Amino acid sequence: MTPAAIKPTISMQVLEQVDIRVGTIESVADVPGSDKLVQMRVRFGDHTRTIVAGMKQERANPQEIEGRQALFVVNLQPRKLRGVVSEGMLFDIGFADGVRPVLAVPEAPVPDGTRAG
């Protein structure tokens, strides 16, 4: 793999607008009528959200990530995908570079809802 060019420089003020938090994936289910999407129920400490991700073709068993902590962007506008409202975005590593994606995870368990940055 050849690393992609670095994106244009942004200010700390712009970066601080992105709210990235640790959540525990409680469940993973297929999105009806989609060959790519799954819907996850993710616990963020004081609340739970539905997050939709296009990982069905990248993993033989998407349910293997149930119970795992990962990083999520939680301040995106909700978006309806195949009839399911997604309330954030899974932060994964590799997809944009054509590498089999992996979860961005904390080094050790931390409380759900812990902020990155």
Rosetta blueprint (number, residue, H / E / L):
1 M L
2 T L
3 P L
4 A L
5 A L
6 I L
7 K L
8 P L
9 T L
10 I L
11 S L
12 M H
13 Q H
14 V H
15 L H
16 E L
17 Q L
18 V L
19 D L
20 I E
21 R E
22 V E
23 G E
24 T E
25 I E
26 E E
27 S E
28 V E
29 A E
30 D E
31 V L
32 P L
33 G L
34 S L
35 D L
36 K L
37 L L
38 V E
39 Q E
40 M E
41 R E
42 V E
43 R E
44 F L
45 G L
46 D L
47 H L
48 T E
49 R E
50 T E
51 I E
52 V E
53 A E
54 G L
55 M L
56 K L
57 Q L
58 E L
59 R L
60 A L
61 N L
62 P H
63 Q H
64 E H
65 I H
66 E L
67 G L
68 R L
69 Q E
70 A E
71 L E
72 F E
73 V E
74 V L
75 N L
76 L L
77 Q L
78 P L
79 R E
80 K E
81 L E
82 R L
83 G L
84 V E
85 V E
86 S E
87 E L
88 G L
89 M E
90 L E
91 F L
92 D E
93 I E
94 G L
95 F H
96 A H
97 D H
98 G L
99 V L
100 R L
101 P L
102 V E
103 L E
104 A L
105 V L
106 P L
107 E L
108 A L
109 P L
110 V L
111 P L
112 D L
113 G L
114 T L
115 R E
116 A L
117 G L
